[in-house]
Amino acid sequence: MQYNMDYTSQLLLFLISLVANIFSAFSGGGAGLIQLPVLLFLGLPFSVALATHKVASVALGVGATLRHLRENTLERRFTLFILSAGLPGVIVGANIILTVPDQHARIALGILIMGLGIYSSLNRELGQHYLPHHRNFYGYCIGALALFFIGVLNGSLTSGTGLFVTLWLVRWFGLDYKRAVAYTLVLVGLFWNGTGALTLGILSTIQWDWLPALLLGSLLGGYIGAHLSITKGNRLIKRSFEIITLLVGIKLIIG
């Protein structure tokens, strides 16, 4: 079934996508807070809106990657570790979401995400300095288990899971917010979301004629937001992360 959209609505969709992805790329997640509800409001069924949003969110990762590659801040081995730990969870989650109701999961996720923001705000020095730790066998095992679980959430739910990755990289592996956001945008935005989009595209339907506006907004927003996260200090990124987590949490809880 086709859901036609005129040029005015396409322009509105582009602007909404641009703003949502700028904030997401700057703070480390949360684009779905705005983008997915808009797709639902404009008439797409949930499964179609989710699949379309996932495809568009890959462009966020592309835009962010183009900017972050210029900085050369990602460690190759650590990058491969995050990918190998999270991608299987994304595939599992994408298969789960189309078979079970997600209302209770959304509420639980909303509460957890709000908890992330509160935890970060109560720890003033969290993520302000790069102090890597837990880089041993035990640390990687615990880290991989958590990333797999976050991957399941990323594949099965709609917004906010990148925020989990950002804080987990800060809290468990000792990254500062600037580095953690870079990993989240490139690996979650591009590879995790790309895998989820491919899986959902096979299992569900994508609204292809809505994608040009969403892709362009996500691509530009990802690049602009990544640039801001690189040029601004950890303190401002931390505050933005805390605000976005509270907004995403509230939105997930109230529906």
Secondary structure by P-SEA (a helix, b strand, c coil): ccccccaaaaaaaaaaaaaaaaaaaacccccccccaaaaaaacccaaaaaaaaaaaaaaaaaaaaaaaaaaccccaaaaaaaaaacaaaaaaaaaaaaccccaaaaaaaaaaaaaaaaaaaaccccccccccccccaaaaaaaaaaaaaaaaaaacccccaaaaaaaaaaccccccaaaaaaaaaaacccaaaaaaaaaaaaaccccccccaaaaaaaaaaaaaaaaaaaaccaaaaaaaaaaaaaaaaaaaaac
